[in-house]
Amino acid sequence: MSNIGENFSWTFIQETNIPNEVQEILIEGEQPQAAYKTIRDVAVITNKRIIIADKQGITGKKVEVYTIPFKSIVMYSSENSKGILDFNSEMELWTRAGRFKLNLKKGIDIRKLDKLIGQYIL
């Protein structure tokens, strides 16, 4: 299998409200748990997966949606220093498709994200 995940990295800027549009793609029994503003759109954590929308082009009318199912995550790590000069944290997810990196800006509760991911992959 190719290592496609090596090239994927997203930045979560701040926690936000769960967008109503996400309901259109949820499966039966899937519940949104948290949402994060990204550079151009939003990422939603559900009880089954991480959904990341990525607007394309100048107008942003075309949207590519990535899904990382929790059942595909085999390991993850989180890194932060909790210091005055710590402006961001990082989380890496190792999946069957490769590795994905999430950059978390200052103010995002990395332990909340740790707990959500741990709750659904363990």
C-alpha positions, 0 to 999 in steps of 0.5 A: 500500500502506498504511503499517501498520508506522509503528505497530509498535514492540517492546521486546527486554528480554534474550536468552533461550533459543529456546522449543520452541513456535517449532518448530511454525511453522517451515517446511522449512529454517528454523532459529532463530538467537536469541531475545529476551524482550519485555514479555509474550512472546518474539521469535525471529530465524530464518534467514528472518524475525523472529517476534514473539509478542504476548500479548493480554488480561489472561490472555495466553491469546490470542497474536498472532504477527507475522512480518517476512520478511527478503526484505521488509526493504529497509533497516535502521538501528541506533543506540547510543552504547556509553556509561555512560549508554546504557540502550538501543539502537534498530533500525529496519526499513524493509519493503514494509509500512512501518517497524518499530522495535525497542527494545533494553534495555541488555545486548542485543548490538546488533552480534549482531542487526546481523550476523544481519539483515545476513547474511540480507538481503544 
